Amino acid sequence: MLLDRDRRLLDECENSREDIELLKAEIQQMQKTEVKTFHETLAAYEAEVSRLRGGEEKARELRRRLEDIESSRVYRLLGSYRSIRIGLTRLVNRVRRG
C-alpha cells in the first residue's frame, strides 16, 4: 500500500482501496461524533455549574434576610410573646386532654 499526494491509499486491489477509504470515512465520522458529544457534555456541565452557583447565591440572600429579621427589634420583642403563647397552647392542650 502507498499514499498518494492527497493522502489517499493506493493498492493493487481496487476493492481493498475502496474498503480502506470507507473505513477512513467511518473513522472520521466517529471522531466528529465524539467531538460533538464532548462539546454537548461540556455545555451541560457548564449549565449545571451555573445553575448551582445561582442556587448558592439565592441561599446566601435568604440567609441574609433571615439574619436581618432575627436581628430586628420587632422580632426580638415578639420572641417573648411567642414563647408565652406556645406555653399557653401547651397548657390548654394538657387541660383538654386530662
Secondary structure, DSSP 8 states (H G I E B T S, - for coil): -EE-TTS-EE-S-HHHHHHHHHHHHHHHHHHHHHHHHHHHHHHHHHHHHHHHHHHHHHHHHHHHHHHHHHHSHHHHHHHHHHHHHHHHHHHHHHHHH-
